[in-house]
Amino acid sequence: MMRWFAITALVCACAAATVAARAVAAEHDRVTLTLVGGAKISATLLRENNEGVVVDLGYDVLHVPKARVLSMARDEAAGASSSANDRGIF
């Protein structure tokens, strides 16, 4: 009986963590970074400070130093589509 309770609690905790992670990701902007070598990275912006930017690639989090970033453009279309989903149109 105690094992069943522990397994149920673990499943509920994992589900709650997944929902919370999706809610946090929806609050952040999508950006496209252009790096010094010409490479481009499109990802979710987690943090920007004087040292660099931190982006979420979906499977990993990447810190890019400011010295390596030529430009950073915010993707307006991605923000508009996610806000449309939040309005509960359907």
Steps between C-alpha positions, in 0.01 A plus 500: 500500500783740585670426168182580311477835678866579424459417131182708475669796670798475264277496190304803626823689575635430150176617340500821704863569407420455130208743516710756688785472247261562210352803674845651559605434139187678374600819686840532329575647158631311201821656368743444216864551592758566229843393619847626402561209260170561319307219672142573603320356800121528538389417852305615803673781689531418869730779621705790368763688703838674459685168471288346225171334419351170612269320257296182528555264210228263619735221599776714650567851629775696327696799635646720224750771606418855382832518311382216272160655413485734200125560518186382676160531334176427681264281298169686504306235305571232762371723778182582311416135434553400863283788624223394260508155658473651849179687419295182486364559150412136440 
